[in-house]
Amino acid sequence: MTSASISRPATSSSQGFFRRLAITLPLVVALTACGGHVKGVMQPLNIAAEPKGNSVVNMLVATSRQPSDDPATLFSGERSVHPSITDVAVSIPPSTARVSGTVQWPKKLPPNPATDFAVVRVQPVATVQQAHEWVRTHSSGGHAMVFIHGFNNTYEDSVFRFAQIVHDSGADVTPVLFTWPSRAKVFDYNYDKESTNYSRTSLENTLKGLVEDKNIKDITILAHSMGTWLAMESIRQMAIRDGGLPKKIENVILASPDIDVDVFSRQWTELGKNKPNFTIFVSQDDRALALSRYISGDVQRLGQINPAEEPYRSKLEEAGITVVDLTKVKSTDRLNHGKFAESPEIVQLIGQRLVTGQTLTDSDVGLGDGITALVAGTVNTVGKVAATTVATPVDLLSGNMKSVPKRKPGDVGGTLQSERDPLQAQNTPSN
């Protein structure tokens, strides 16, 4: 069996250099401009009572970061050989003071809990027994959500973002954040990437701890950007080590995945026969992934594919992977890299449908204009779909996906190899 190859147009080395430079420089400037909020917000706010209307998100935070010895930051972007666990609580102001999908950073310290996100509790968790006790007292329906952040994030960035996602999604979950050593600097991209590799076993052990906890009945992994690489590598490592993934890991959600499509094909294959439900959020106008592509050998990133185009459409349908296309969704993020968290419809879809495996229907969830999805050979429409793709079938999101029959080697458009690698060798350059 041979796979069709797509050749790139010939360009001189100088033309290629200046083309990449013209694309890369504006993106670097945009990335550098991000994260202009106050620093050092992890010092718990000492208040007698929360303002009326505030919500508090309690989370267990596991990390492979080095402790900073500064209570205002807690952990640095450097790597530690000794993982740490912390009980953190974040106060979120009422809806009258913030817009859903936003993280309300304080303009100065200490934060004003009436208008700002504010940390109200930080408690180290010293033993495994204490971690299991925290889960027992914070378990809600037995659903755990594990969030893994992306590139260019401090410890506090990841804490506030996850608090926003949990709150705005309305997810009835036990929130667990895994934060890895990011230096939160644009030009430390390679350091951050190696930090995800460094953290694979720490995340694997965190997931195993949740699997072994009797109060947890199922686990949803939600990963963003470079964190999707860490998530895939950790569960791949777990599957290879243990001969498959635990049944408790039911859902894997990859938002704006910064993964080479060829590499994802191999990772997905090596998860084994019984895989979790996969949902991928993509956007072809993701400028951060455009930069990642150009510094990663000009190979297509998974989070930038157009799932309606071949060969992606057929490969994804065959694999039974849900892809939600957010390209036409407007974003306040200049890089269009965090749409999944900024869109109220999407965070609610994650928290109220994907996490619990509930059925997705027109009446229950209106995905909104511009949000489309593609999966497993259906042409049903869900919500208000703006045109180019088909939408998510009920059975996939409810966990009732029927297995796709394997094609025989002689079948048109399919081979044994394509069964193993859903996106292999499909790194078509974009215009």
C-alpha positions in Angstrom: 0.0 0.0 0.0 1.2 3.4 -0.8 0.0 6.8 0.4 -0.5 9.7 -1.9 2.1 12.3 -1.4 1.5 16.0 -1.9 4.6 18.0 -3.1 5.2 21.5 -2.0 5.9 24.2 -4.6 9.6 24.8 -5.2 11.0 28.0 -3.6 14.5 29.2 -3.3 16.0 29.2 0.2 16.1 33.0 0.3 12.4 33.2 -0.7 11.5 30.7 1.9 13.4 32.6 4.5 11.8 36.0 3.9 8.4 34.4 3.6 8.8 32.8 7.0 10.2 36.0 8.4 7.2 38.0 7.1 4.8 35.6 8.8 6.8 35.0 12.0 7.6 38.5 13.1 4.1 39.8 13.5 3.1 36.6 15.4 6.1 37.0 17.7 5.1 40.6 18.4 1.5 39.5 19.1 2.6 36.7 21.4 5.0 39.0 23.3 2.2 41.5 23.8 0.1 38.8 25.6 0.1 38.3 29.4 0.4 42.0 30.3 -1.5 41.5 33.6 -0.3 42.0 37.1 2.0 39.2 38.5 2.1 37.5 41.9 -1.6 36.9 42.5 -1.3 33.5 44.4 -1.0 35.1 47.8 -4.4 34.2 49.4 -6.7 37.2 50.0 -7.6 37.6 53.7 -11.2 38.5 53.8 -13.9 37.7 56.3 -16.6 36.8 53.7 -17.0 36.6 49.9 -18.9 39.4 48.3 -22.5 38.5 47.5 -22.9 36.7 44.2 -19.3 35.4 44.0 -18.5 31.8 43.2 -15.5 29.8 44.5 -13.8 27.2 42.4 -11.9 24.6 44.4 -9.2 22.7 42.5 -6.4 20.3 43.1 -3.2 21.5 41.4 -0.5 19.0 40.6 2.7 20.3 39.1 6.2 19.4 37.9 7.4 23.0 38.5 10.1 24.1 40.9 8.7 25.8 44.1 9.5 29.5 44.0 9.7 30.2 47.8 7.5 33.2 47.1 3.9 32.9 48.3 2.8 35.4 45.6 3.9 33.1 42.8 4.2 29.6 44.5 6.0 27.9 41.6 8.4 29.1 38.9 8.9 27.9 35.3 11.8 25.7 36.2 11.6 21.9 36.4 11.5 19.9 39.6 12.3 16.2 40.2 9.7 16.2 43.0 6.2 16.8 41.9 4.0 18.9 44.2 0.2 19.0 44.9 -1.7 22.1 46.2 -5.3 22.7 47.2 -6.2 26.1 45.6 -9.5 28.0 45.8 -10.3 30.9 43.4 -13.1 33.5 44.0 -14.9 34.6 40.8 -16.9 37.8 40.7 -20.6 37.8 39.8 -21.8 38.0 36.2 -22.6 41.7 36.7 -18.9 42.4 37.0 -17.5 40.2 34.2 -18.3 38.7 30.8 -18.5 34.9 30.5 -15.3 33.5 28.8 -13.0 36.1 30.3 -10.5 36.0 33.1 -10.9 39.1 35.2 -7.3 39.9 36.2 -6.9 42.5 38.9 -5.5 45.9 37.8 -3.5 46.1 41.1 -2.8 44.1 44.2 -4.4 43.1 46.4 -7.3 42.1 44.1 -10.9 43.4 44.7 -13.0 40.2 44.8 -16.1 42.2 43.8 -14.5 42.7 40.4 -11.5 40.5 40.1 -10.5 36.9 40.2 -8.8 36.3 43.6 -7.1 33.4 45.3 -8.7 32.8 48.7 -7.0 29.5 49.7 -3.7 27.9 49.2 -2.9 24.7 51.1 -0.1 22.3 50.3 -1.1 18.6 50.0 1.7 16.6 51.5 0.7 13.0 51.1 -1.2 10.8 48.7 -3.7 10.1 51.4 -4.4 13.8 51.8 -4.9 14.0 48.0 -7.5 11.2 48.1 -9.2 12.8 51.0 -9.4 16.1 49.0 -11.0 14.2 46.1 -13.5 12.5 48.5 -14.6 15.9 49.9 -14.8 17.5 46.5 -16.1 14.7 44.4 -19.3 15.6 42.6 -21.0 12.8 40.7 -17.7 11.0 40.3 -16.7 13.0 37.2 -13.1 14.4 37.2 -11.8 17.0 34.7 -8.0 17.2 34.3 -6.8 20.4 32.6 -3.4 20.7 31.0 -2.5 24.3 29.9 -0.5 25.3 26.9 2.7 27.2 25.9 3.7 30.5 27.6 1.7 30.1 30.8 2.8 30.8 34.4 1.4 28.9 37.3 -1.1 31.6 38.1 -2.1 31.9 34.4 -3.1 28.2 34.4 -4.9 28.4 37.8 -7.1 31.4 36.7 -7.8 30.0 33.2 -9.0 26.7 34.7 -11.1 28.4 37.3 -12.8 30.3 34.5 -13.4 27.2 32.4 -14.9 25.3 35.4 -17.1 28.2 36.4 -18.3 29.2 33.0 -18.9 25.6 31.8 -21.1 24.8 34.7 -19.3 21.5 34.9 -20.3 19.2 37.8 -16.8 17.9 38.2 -13.9 17.4 40.5 -11.4 19.9 39.0 -7.7 18.8 38.8 -5.1 21.1 37.1 -1.8 19.7 35.9 0.6 22.6 35.3 4.0 21.9 33.8 7.2 24.0 33.7 6.6 26.8 31.2 8.9 29.8 31.5 6.1 31.9 30.0 8.4 33.6 27.5 7.9 33.6 23.7 11.5 32.8 22.9 11.6 29.8 25.3 9.3 27.7 23.0 11.8 24.9 22.8 12.3 24.9 26.6 8.6 24.7 27.1 8.3 21.8 24.5 11.1 19.9 26.3 9.3 20.6 29.6 6.2 18.7 28.4 8.4 15.7 27.6 10.0 16.1 31.1 6.5 16.0 32.7 5.1 12.9 31.0 5.5 10.6 33.9 4.3 13.1 36.4 1.0 13.6 34.5 0.7 9.8 34.0 1.0 9.3 37.8 -1.6 12.0 38.4 -4.0 10.2 36.1 -3.2 6.9 37.7 -4.0 8.4 41.1 -7.4 9.5 39.9 -8.1 6.1 38.3 -7.3 4.4 41.6 -9.5 6.7 43.6 -12.8 5.0 44.4 -14.7 8.3 44.4 -13.9 8.9 40.7 -15.9 7.0 38.2 -14.7 8.7 35.0 -12.1 11.1 33.8 -12.1 13.8 31.1 -8.8 15.1 30.0 -9.0 18.7 28.6 -5.7 19.9 27.1 -4.8 23.1 25.2 -2.1 24.0 22.7 1.3 22.5 23.6 -0.4 20.8 26.6 -2.1 18.5 24.1 1.3 17.1 23.2 1.9 16.3 26.9 -1.6 14.8 27.3 -1.1 12.5 24.2 2.4 11.5 25.2 1.3 10.6 28.8 -1.7 8.5 27.9 0.3 6.9 25.0 3.0 6.0 27.6 0.4 4.7 30.0 -1.2 2.6 27.2 2.1 1.1 26.2 3.2 0.4 29.8 -0.1 -1.1 30.9 -1.3 -2.7 27.7 -4.1 -0.2 27.2 -5.8 2.7 28.9 -8.0 2.4 32.0 -11.7 2.5 31.2 -12.1 5.4 33.6 -10.4 7.7 31.1 -13.5 8.2 29.0 -13.0 11.5 27.2 -10.0 13.3 25.7 -10.6 16.9 24.5 -7.8 18.5 22.5 -8.2 22.3 22.1 -6.0 24.0 19.4 -3.6 21.1 19.5 0.0 22.0 18.8 0.8 18.6 17.4 2.3 17.6 14.1 -0.5 15.7 12.3 1.8 12.8 11.4 2.9 12.5 15.0 -0.7 12.6 16.3 -1.5 9.7 13.9 1.2 7.6 15.5 0.2 8.6 19.1 -3.4 7.8 18.4 -2.5 4.4 17.0 -0.3 3.5 19.9 -3.1 4.0 22.4 -4.3 0.6 21.6 -7.7 -0.9 20.6 -10.0 0.6 23.2 -9.6 4.3 23.0 -11.4 7.1 24.8 -13.9 9.4 23.0 -11.8 12.0 21.2 -12.9 15.6 20.5 -10.7 18.1 18.8 -11.3 21.8 18.5 -9.6 23.4 15.5 -9.4 26.8 13.8 -7.7 27.5 10.5 -7.1 31.2 11.6 -5.1 30.2 14.7 -2.1 32.5 14.4 -0.2 30.9 17.2 -0.3 27.5 15.5 0.8 29.2 12.3 4.0 30.3 14.0 4.4 26.8 15.5 4.1 25.3 12.1 6.9 27.5 10.6 9.3 26.8 13.4 8.5 23.1 13.3 9.5 22.1 9.8 6.4 23.5 8.0 4.3 20.5 8.9 0.6 21.0 9.4 -0.5 21.3 13.1 -3.5 19.3 14.1 -5.3 22.3 15.4 -5.2 24.1 12.1 -6.7 21.4 9.8 -9.9 21.9 7.8 -11.8 18.7 8.8 -14.2 19.2 5.8 -11.4 18.7 3.3 -10.0 15.4 2.1 -8.1 13.4 3.1 -8.8 14.6 6.7 -12.6 14.1 6.5 -12.4 10.5 5.5 -9.6 9.7 7.9 -11.3 11.3 10.9 -14.6 9.7 10.1 -12.9 6.3 9.9 -11.2 6.9 13.2 -14.4 8.1 14.9 -12.8 11.3 16.0 -15.1 14.4 16.6 -13.7 17.6 15.2 -15.3 20.9 16.0 -14.3 23.7 13.7 -14.2 27.2 15.3 -12.7 29.0 12.3 -15.7 31.3 11.9 -16.1 32.0 15.6 -15.1 35.6 16.5 -12.5 36.0 19.3 -11.1 38.8 21.4 -7.8 36.9 21.3 -5.7 38.4 18.6 -4.0 35.0 18.0 -7.4 33.1 17.8 -5.8 30.5 20.0 -8.1 30.3 22.9 -11.6 30.2 21.3 -12.6 27.1 23.2 -12.4 28.8 26.5 -13.7 32.2 25.4 -16.9 31.0 23.8 -19.7 30.5 26.3 -21.4 27.9 24.0 -18.2 25.8 23.7 -17.2 25.8 27.4 -20.8 24.8 28.3 -20.6 22.1 25.6 -17.5 20.8 27.3 -18.8 21.0 30.8 -22.3 19.9 30.4 -22.1 17.4 27.5 -18.6 16.1 26.7 -17.6 15.6 30.4 -20.7 13.6 31.3 -21.5 11.9 28.0 -24.9 13.4 27.7 -26.8 13.5 24.4 -26.3 16.6 22.3 -29.5 17.8 20.5 -30.7 20.9 18.8 -33.0 21.9 21.8 -30.4 21.3 24.4 -27.3 23.0 22.9 -27.3 25.7 20.3 -23.7 25.7 19.1 -24.1 29.2 17.6 -23.3 30.7 14.2 -20.0 29.6 12.7 -19.4 26.5 15.0 -19.4 23.3 13.0 -18.4 19.8 13.6 -17.4 16.7 11.6 -17.5 13.1 12.7 -18.1 9.5 11.7 -20.0 9.7 8.5 -23.1 11.6 9.4 -24.8 14.5 7.8 -27.1 15.6 10.7 -27.1 19.2 11.7 -26.8 20.4 15.3 -27.5 24.0 16.2 -27.0 26.8 13.7 -24.3 25.7 11.4 -22.7 28.1 9.0 -22.1 26.1 6.0 -19.1 24.1 5.1 -19.1 21.1 7.4 -21.6 18.6 8.9 -22.3 18.5 12.5 -21.9 16.2 15.5 -24.1 13.1 15.7 -25.9 12.3 18.9 -24.3 8.9 19.4 -20.7 10.1 19.5 -21.1 12.6 22.3 -23.3 10.3 24.3 -20.6 7.6 24.2 -22.7 5.3 22.0 -20.5 5.4 18.9 -20.8 2.3 16.8 -17.5 0.8 15.8 -16.4 1.5 12.3 -15.9 -1.7 10.2 -12.3 -2.2 9.2 -11.7 -1.9 5.5 -10.0 -4.7 3.7 -6.7 -4.1 1.9 -8.4 -4.0 -1.5 -11.1 -1.4 -0.5 -11.0 1.9 -2.3 -9.4 4.7 -0.2 -8.4 2.4 2.7 -5.6 0.1 3.7 -4.4 -1.6 6.8 -1.9 1.2 7.3 -4.6 3.9 7.0 -6.5 2.1 9.7 -3.6 2.4 12.0 -2.7 6.0 11.2 -5.7 8.2 10.7 -3.9 11.3 9.5 -0.5 9.9 8.5 1.3 11.7 5.6 -1.4 14.3 5.2 0.7 17.4 6.0 -0.7 19.4 3.1 0.8 22.9 3.2 -1.8 25.7 3.5 -1.8 28.9 1.4 
